[in-house]
Amino acid sequence: MNTRTERLSASAPADAGLIAGLIRRFISICTHIPNTLLAFVARFSIAAVFWKSGETKIQGFAVDIVNREFTLGWPRLSDSVVDLFRDEYHLPLVPPEIAATLAATAEHLFPVLILLGLATRLSALALLGMTMTIQLFVYPDAYPTHGTWAAVLLYLMVRGPGKLSLDHWIARRCE
């Protein structure tokens, strides 16, 4: 055996041990990320997705956190949103006027509840139902996006909103 081969085989177990140790350490660090942080990021992110969608459906009410703008008028459905539900979305069994109103309401109510951590699991279930409806009847090819939304919503349903939530505060007060 030549010297180079002997050196490689002699150092291989040490390198493998170092890599395995780094992997174990990384996994250990990941397991210590608190559920409260994960839940807060999940709540904020999914609420923003649905809120922004809801804002496209109404006129007279807008909140722009980045530019610190707040406009309040009597909210009403945008002129084109009912046409969108009639011409593009084609939901079965629900008239476009009712579907548009329900969608706009849900996309404003449930994100606020999720962001506050109030009725989080129920709100996540409602938005999951909306996500599944969109996936099945409106945009069936958008499963990568809807799958991501579903994963976040399922996480909130299973693990809850975390300690930075009204749900947690209420639960502690009722003990």
PyRosetta script that sets phi, psi and omega in degrees:
from pyrosetta import init, pose_from_sequence

init()
pose = pose_from_sequence("MNTRTERLSASAPADAGLIAGLIRRFISICTHIPNTLLAFVARFSIAAVFWKSGETKIQGFAVDIVNREFTLGWPRLSDSVVDLFRDEYHLPLVPPEIAATLAATAEHLFPVLILLGLATRLSALALLGMTMTIQLFVYPDAYPTHGTWAAVLLYLMVRGPGKLSLDHWIARRCE")
pose.set_psi(1, 139.0)
pose.set_omega(1, -178.8)
pose.set_phi(2, -84.9)
pose.set_psi(2, 168.6)
pose.set_omega(2, -174.3)
pose.set_phi(3, -66.1)
pose.set_psi(3, -39.3)
pose.set_omega(3, -179.3)
pose.set_phi(4, -61.8)
pose.set_psi(4, -45.4)
pose.set_omega(4, 179.9)
pose.set_phi(5, -62.7)
pose.set_psi(5, -40.2)
pose.set_omega(5, 179.2)
pose.set_phi(6, -64.0)
pose.set_psi(6, -40.1)
pose.set_omega(6, 179.5)
pose.set_phi(7, -66.2)
pose.set_psi(7, -41.9)
pose.set_omega(7, 179.6)
pose.set_phi(8, -63.5)
pose.set_psi(8, -45.0)
pose.set_omega(8, -178.0)
pose.set_phi(9, -71.1)
pose.set_psi(9, -29.5)
pose.set_omega(9, 179.0)
pose.set_phi(10, -72.7)
pose.set_psi(10, -33.5)
pose.set_omega(10, -178.0)
pose.set_phi(11, -88.9)
pose.set_psi(11, -16.1)
pose.set_omega(11, -176.6)
pose.set_phi(12, -59.3)
pose.set_psi(12, -47.5)
pose.set_omega(12, -179.9)
pose.set_phi(13, -61.9)
pose.set_psi(13, -36.7)
pose.set_omega(13, 179.3)
pose.set_phi(14, -65.3)
pose.set_psi(14, -43.5)
pose.set_omega(14, 178.9)
pose.set_phi(15, -64.3)
pose.set_psi(15, -43.0)
pose.set_omega(15, 179.4)
pose.set_phi(16, -62.8)
pose.set_psi(16, -39.4)
pose.set_omega(16, 178.3)
pose.set_phi(17, -65.9)
pose.set_psi(17, -39.2)
pose.set_omega(17, 178.4)
pose.set_phi(18, -65.0)
pose.set_psi(18, -46.3)
pose.set_omega(18, -179.9)
pose.set_phi(19, -63.9)
pose.set_psi(19, -45.6)
pose.set_omega(19, 178.7)
pose.set_phi(20, -61.2)
pose.set_psi(20, -39.9)
pose.set_omega(20, 178.1)
pose.set_phi(21, -64.0)
pose.set_psi(21, -41.6)
pose.set_omega(21, 177.7)
pose.set_phi(22, -64.5)
pose.set_psi(22, -40.4)
pose.set_omega(22, 178.7)
pose.set_phi(23, -64.0)
pose.set_psi(23, -45.5)
pose.set_omega(23, 178.5)
pose.set_phi(24, -61.5)
pose.set_psi(24, -40.1)
pose.set_omega(24, 179.7)
pose.set_phi(25, -65.1)
pose.set_psi(25, -43.6)
pose.set_omega(25, 178.7)
pose.set_phi(26, -61.2)
pose.set_psi(26, -44.7)
pose.set_omega(26, 178.6)
pose.set_phi(27, -62.1)
pose.set_psi(27, -41.1)
pose.set_omega(27, 178.6)
pose.set_phi(28, -61.7)
pose.set_psi(28, -43.5)
pose.set_omega(28, 178.4)
pose.set_phi(29, -62.2)
pose.set_psi(29, -43.7)
pose.set_omega(29, -179.0)
pose.set_phi(30, -62.6)
pose.set_psi(30, -37.6)
pose.set_omega(30, -178.6)
pose.set_phi(31, -71.0)
pose.set_psi(31, -12.9)
pose.set_omega(31, 179.7)
pose.set_phi(32, -96.5)
pose.set_psi(32, 4.0)
pose.set_omega(32, 174.5)
pose.set_phi(33, -70.0)
pose.set_psi(33, 123.2)
pose.set_omega(33, -174.2)
pose.set_phi(34, -69.4)
pose.set_psi(34, 143.7)
pose.set_omega(34, 177.1)
pose.set_phi(35, -57.6)
pose.set_psi(35, -34.0)
pose.set_omega(35, -179.3)
pose.set_phi(36, -60.4)
pose.set_psi(36, -41.4)
pose.set_omega(36, 178.1)
pose.set_phi(37, -67.2)
pose.set_psi(37, -46.4)
pose.set_omega(37, 178.8)
pose.set_phi(38, -60.6)
pose.set_psi(38, -44.9)
pose.set_omega(38, -178.4)
pose.set_phi(39, -65.1)
pose.set_psi(39, -40.0)
pose.set_omega(39, 179.7)
pose.set_phi(40, -64.7)
pose.set_psi(40, -45.5)
pose.set_omega(40, 178.4)
pose.set_phi(41, -62.1)
pose.set_psi(41, -42.8)
pose.set_omega(41, 179.0)
pose.set_phi(42, -62.9)
pose.set_psi(42, -45.4)
pose.set_omega(42, -179.2)
pose.set_phi(43, -62.8)
pose.set_psi(43, -46.9)
pose.set_omega(43, -178.6)
pose.set_phi(44, -63.9)
pose.set_psi(44, -44.9)
pose.set_omega(44, -176.1)
pose.set_phi(45, -65.7)
pose.set_psi(45, -49.1)
pose.set_omega(45, -176.5)
pose.set_phi(46, -71.0)
pose.set_psi(46, -34.0)
pose.set_omega(46, 176.7)
pose.set_phi(47, -62.6)
pose.set_psi(47, -41.2)
pose.set_omega(47, -179.7)
pose.set_phi(48, -63.3)
pose.set_psi(48, -40.5)
pose.set_omega(48, -179.8)
pose.set_phi(49, -59.7)
pose.set_psi(49, -50.7)
pose.set_omega(49, -176.5)
pose.set_phi(50, -73.6)
pose.set_psi(50, -37.0)
pose.set_omega(50, 178.3)
pose.set_phi(51, -60.7)
pose.set_psi(51, -47.2)
pose.set_omega(51, 179.9)
pose.set_phi(52, -60.6)
pose.set_psi(52, -39.2)
pose.set_omega(52, 177.0)
pose.set_phi(53, -64.8)
pose.set_psi(53, -41.1)
pose.set_omega(53, 178.5)
pose.set_phi(54, -63.1)
pose.set_psi(54, -36.8)
pose.set_omega(54, 179.4)
pose.set_phi(55, -63.4)
pose.set_psi(55, -26.9)
pose.set_omega(55, 178.9)
pose.set_phi(56, -73.6)
pose.set_psi(56, -14.1)
pose.set_omega(56, -175.2)
pose.set_phi(57, -96.5)
pose.set_psi(57, -12.1)
pose.set_omega(57, -176.4)
pose.set_phi(58, -128.0)
pose.set_psi(58, 162.0)
pose.set_omega(58, 173.6)
pose.set_phi(59, -123.4)
pose.set_psi(59, 151.4)
pose.set_omega(59, 175.0)
pose.set_phi(60, 96.9)
pose.set_psi(60, -5.5)
pose.set_omega(60, 179.8)
pose.set_phi(61, -145.6)
pose.set_psi(61, 122.9)
pose.set_omega(61, 179.6)
pose.set_phi(62, -150.7)
pose.set_psi(62, 140.7)
pose.set_omega(62, 174.7)
pose.set_phi(63, -128.1)
pose.set_psi(63, 120.5)
pose.set_omega(63, 177.3)
pose.set_phi(64, -120.0)
pose.set_psi(64, 96.5)
pose.set_omega(64, -174.8)
pose.set_phi(65, -65.2)
pose.set_psi(65, -40.0)
pose.set_omega(65, -176.6)
pose.set_phi(66, -61.2)
pose.set_psi(66, -47.5)
pose.set_omega(66, -178.5)
pose.set_phi(67, -93.5)
pose.set_psi(67, 5.9)
pose.set_omega(67, 178.6)
pose.set_phi(68, 54.3)
pose.set_psi(68, 47.9)
pose.set_omega(68, 179.1)
pose.set_phi(69, -115.1)
pose.set_psi(69, 138.9)
pose.set_omega(69, 179.2)
pose.set_phi(70, -139.8)
pose.set_psi(70, 119.7)
pose.set_omega(70, 179.8)
pose.set_phi(71, -119.7)
pose.set_psi(71, 128.3)
pose.set_omega(71, -179.8)
pose.set_phi(72, -129.2)
pose.set_psi(72, 118.2)
pose.set_omega(72, 172.2)
pose.set_phi(73, -135.4)
pose.set_psi(73, -177.5)
pose.set_omega(73, 177.4)
pose.set_phi(74, -72.8)
pose.set_psi(74, 113.6)
pose.set_omega(74, -176.4)
pose.set_phi(75, -67.1)
pose.set_psi(75, 140.2)
pose.set_omega(75, 175.4)
pose.set_phi(76, -146.2)
pose.set_psi(76, 160.0)
pose.set_omega(76, 178.9)
pose.set_phi(77, -62.9)
pose.set_psi(77, 141.0)
pose.set_omega(77, 174.3)
pose.set_phi(78, -62.7)
pose.set_psi(78, 151.7)
pose.set_omega(78, -177.9)
pose.set_phi(79, -58.8)
pose.set_psi(79, -36.5)
pose.set_omega(79, -173.9)
pose.set_phi(80, -88.3)
pose.set_psi(80, -11.0)
pose.set_omega(80, -172.3)
pose.set_phi(81, -69.7)
pose.set_psi(81, -37.6)
pose.set_omega(81, 178.3)
pose.set_phi(82, -66.0)
pose.set_psi(82, -40.3)
pose.set_omega(82, 175.9)
pose.set_phi(83, -60.8)
pose.set_psi(83, -38.5)
pose.set_omega(83, 178.3)
pose.set_phi(84, -62.2)
pose.set_psi(84, -43.9)
pose.set_omega(84, 178.7)
pose.set_phi(85, -67.8)
pose.set_psi(85, -33.5)
pose.set_omega(85, 179.8)
pose.set_phi(86, -74.5)
pose.set_psi(86, -45.6)
pose.set_omega(86, -169.5)
pose.set_phi(87, -92.3)
pose.set_psi(87, -32.6)
pose.set_omega(87, -174.5)
pose.set_phi(88, -110.4)
pose.set_psi(88, -43.5)
pose.set_omega(88, -171.5)
pose.set_phi(89, -78.0)
pose.set_psi(89, -37.2)
pose.set_omega(89, 174.9)
pose.set_phi(90, 49.4)
pose.set_psi(90, 54.0)
pose.set_omega(90, 177.7)
pose.set_phi(91, -73.0)
pose.set_psi(91, 134.9)
pose.set_omega(91, 179.5)
pose.set_phi(92, -75.8)
pose.set_psi(92, 146.4)
pose.set_omega(92, 172.2)
pose.set_phi(93, 70.1)
pose.set_psi(93, -8.5)
pose.set_omega(93, -177.2)
pose.set_phi(94, -120.5)
pose.set_psi(94, 122.0)
pose.set_omega(94, 177.3)
pose.set_phi(95, -59.8)
pose.set_psi(95, 146.1)
pose.set_omega(95, -176.1)
pose.set_phi(96, -57.4)
pose.set_psi(96, -36.0)
pose.set_omega(96, -179.9)
pose.set_phi(97, -64.2)
pose.set_psi(97, -42.4)
pose.set_omega(97, -179.9)
pose.set_phi(98, -72.2)
pose.set_psi(98, -43.1)
pose.set_omega(98, -180.0)
pose.set_phi(99, -60.9)
pose.set_psi(99, -42.5)
pose.set_omega(99, -179.8)
pose.set_phi(100, -64.4)
pose.set_psi(100, -43.3)
pose.set_omega(100, 179.1)
pose.set_phi(101, -64.7)
pose.set_psi(101, -45.2)
pose.set_omega(101, 178.5)
pose.set_phi(102, -62.2)
pose.set_psi(102, -43.6)
pose.set_omega(102, -179.3)
pose.set_phi(103, -63.8)
pose.set_psi(103, -46.5)
pose.set_omega(103, -179.6)
pose.set_phi(104, -62.2)
pose.set_psi(104, -40.8)
pose.set_omega(104, 179.0)
pose.set_phi(105, -65.8)
pose.set_psi(105, -48.2)
pose.set_omega(105, -179.0)
pose.set_phi(106, -62.1)
pose.set_psi(106, -39.2)
pose.set_omega(106, -177.6)
pose.set_phi(107, -74.6)
pose.set_psi(107, -5.8)
pose.set_omega(107, 172.7)
pose.set_phi(108, -108.3)
pose.set_psi(108, -40.6)
pose.set_omega(108, -176.9)
pose.set_phi(109, -70.4)
pose.set_psi(109, -55.5)
pose.set_omega(109, -172.9)
pose.set_phi(110, -67.3)
pose.set_psi(110, -37.1)
pose.set_omega(110, 174.6)
pose.set_phi(111, -62.2)
pose.set_psi(111, -37.4)
pose.set_omega(111, 177.8)
pose.set_phi(112, -64.4)
pose.set_psi(112, -45.3)
pose.set_omega(112, 178.5)
pose.set_phi(113, -61.7)
pose.set_psi(113, -43.2)
pose.set_omega(113, 179.5)
pose.set_phi(114, -64.6)
pose.set_psi(114, -43.4)
pose.set_omega(114, -179.9)
pose.set_phi(115, -61.6)
pose.set_psi(115, -40.7)
pose.set_omega(115, 177.4)
pose.set_phi(116, -74.3)
pose.set_psi(116, -17.8)
pose.set_omega(116, -175.2)
pose.set_phi(117, 73.7)
pose.set_psi(117, 37.6)
pose.set_omega(117, -179.1)
pose.set_phi(118, -117.3)
pose.set_psi(118, 123.1)
pose.set_omega(118, -174.8)
pose.set_phi(119, 54.8)
pose.set_psi(119, 41.9)
pose.set_omega(119, -172.6)
pose.set_phi(120, -60.6)
pose.set_psi(120, -49.2)
pose.set_omega(120, -176.8)
pose.set_phi(121, -64.4)
pose.set_psi(121, -40.8)
pose.set_omega(121, 178.3)
pose.set_phi(122, -66.7)
pose.set_psi(122, -42.6)
pose.set_omega(122, 178.6)
pose.set_phi(123, -64.5)
pose.set_psi(123, -40.3)
pose.set_omega(123, 177.3)
pose.set_phi(124, -64.1)
pose.set_psi(124, -39.5)
pose.set_omega(124, 177.1)
pose.set_phi(125, -62.2)
pose.set_psi(125, -43.3)
pose.set_omega(125, 179.0)
pose.set_phi(126, -61.5)
pose.set_psi(126, -44.7)
pose.set_omega(126, 179.7)
pose.set_phi(127, -71.3)
pose.set_psi(127, -29.3)
pose.set_omega(127, 174.3)
pose.set_phi(128, -66.0)
pose.set_psi(128, -41.5)
pose.set_omega(128, 176.1)
pose.set_phi(129, -61.3)
pose.set_psi(129, -41.3)
pose.set_omega(129, 177.4)
pose.set_phi(130, -64.3)
pose.set_psi(130, -42.1)
pose.set_omega(130, 178.2)
pose.set_phi(131, -60.8)
pose.set_psi(131, -44.2)
pose.set_omega(131, 179.9)
pose.set_phi(132, -65.4)
pose.set_psi(132, -37.0)
pose.set_omega(132, 177.2)
pose.set_phi(133, -63.6)
pose.set_psi(133, -45.9)
pose.set_omega(133, 178.1)
pose.set_phi(134, -60.4)
pose.set_psi(134, -44.5)
pose.set_omega(134, -178.5)
pose.set_phi(135, -62.9)
pose.set_psi(135, -45.9)
pose.set_omega(135, -174.4)
pose.set_phi(136, -76.7)
pose.set_psi(136, -38.4)
pose.set_omega(136, -170.2)
pose.set_phi(137, -111.2)
pose.set_psi(137, -20.9)
pose.set_omega(137, -172.5)
pose.set_phi(138, -109.6)
pose.set_psi(138, -60.0)
pose.set_omega(138, -177.0)
pose.set_phi(139, -127.8)
pose.set_psi(139, 76.0)
pose.set_omega(139, -177.3)
pose.set_phi(140, -66.2)
pose.set_psi(140, -19.0)
pose.set_omega(140, 178.9)
pose.set_phi(141, -86.9)
pose.set_psi(141, -0.6)
pose.set_omega(141, -177.5)
pose.set_phi(142, -95.2)
pose.set_psi(142, 27.8)
pose.set_omega(142, -177.0)
pose.set_phi(143, -60.0)
pose.set_psi(143, -30.0)
pose.set_omega(143, 176.7)
pose.set_phi(144, -63.0)
pose.set_psi(144, -42.2)
pose.set_omega(144, 178.3)
pose.set_phi(145, -68.9)
pose.set_psi(145, -48.4)
pose.set_omega(145, -178.4)
pose.set_phi(146, -66.3)
pose.set_psi(146, -33.0)
pose.set_omega(146, 175.9)
pose.set_phi(147, -63.1)
pose.set_psi(147, -39.0)
pose.set_omega(147, 177.3)
pose.set_phi(148, -65.3)
pose.set_psi(148, -45.3)
pose.set_omega(148, 177.5)
pose.set_phi(149, -60.2)
pose.set_psi(149, -45.3)
pose.set_omega(149, -178.8)
pose.set_phi(150, -60.8)
pose.set_psi(150, -41.1)
pose.set_omega(150, 179.9)
pose.set_phi(151, -61.6)
pose.set_psi(151, -44.6)
pose.set_omega(151, 179.4)
pose.set_phi(152, -65.0)
pose.set_psi(152, -45.3)
pose.set_omega(152, -179.4)
pose.set_phi(153, -65.2)
pose.set_psi(153, -40.7)
pose.set_omega(153, 176.6)
pose.set_phi(154, -64.1)
pose.set_psi(154, -39.6)
pose.set_omega(154, 176.5)
pose.set_phi(155, -57.7)
pose.set_psi(155, -46.8)
pose.set_omega(155, -179.9)
pose.set_phi(156, -65.0)
pose.set_psi(156, -35.9)
pose.set_omega(156, 177.9)
pose.set_phi(157, -66.4)
pose.set_psi(157, -40.8)
pose.set_omega(157, -176.2)
pose.set_phi(158, -79.4)
pose.set_psi(158, -47.0)
pose.set_omega(158, -173.1)
pose.set_phi(159, -96.5)
pose.set_psi(159, -16.9)
pose.set_omega(159, -180.0)
pose.set_phi(160, 84.2)
pose.set_psi(160, -177.3)
pose.set_omega(160, -171.8)
pose.set_phi(161, -84.4)
pose.set_psi(161, -7.3)
pose.set_omega(161, -177.1)
pose.set_phi(162, 86.0)
pose.set_psi(162, -178.5)
pose.set_omega(162, -174.2)
pose.set_phi(163, -75.8)
pose.set_psi(163, -22.7)
pose.set_omega(163, 179.1)
pose.set_phi(164, -88.4)
pose.set_psi(164, 63.6)
pose.set_omega(164, -175.0)
pose.set_phi(165, -153.8)
pose.set_psi(165, 156.8)
pose.set_omega(165, 174.7)
pose.set_phi(166, -69.2)
pose.set_psi(166, -33.5)
pose.set_omega(166, 176.5)
pose.set_phi(167, -56.6)
pose.set_psi(167, -45.1)
pose.set_omega(167, -179.8)
pose.set_phi(168, -65.8)
pose.set_psi(168, -43.3)
pose.set_omega(168, 179.9)
pose.set_phi(169, -62.0)
pose.set_psi(169, -44.4)
pose.set_omega(169, 179.1)
pose.set_phi(170, -63.3)
pose.set_psi(170, -44.6)
pose.set_omega(170, -179.3)
pose.set_phi(171, -61.0)
pose.set_psi(171, -39.6)
pose.set_omega(171, 179.2)
pose.set_phi(172, -68.8)
pose.set_psi(172, -35.3)
pose.set_omega(172, 179.6)
pose.set_phi(173, -70.3)
pose.set_psi(173, -27.0)
pose.set_omega(173, -176.5)
pose.set_phi(174, -91.0)
pose.set_psi(174, -1.4)
pose.set_omega(174, -178.7)
pose.set_phi(175, -71.3)
pose.dump_pdb("model.pdb")
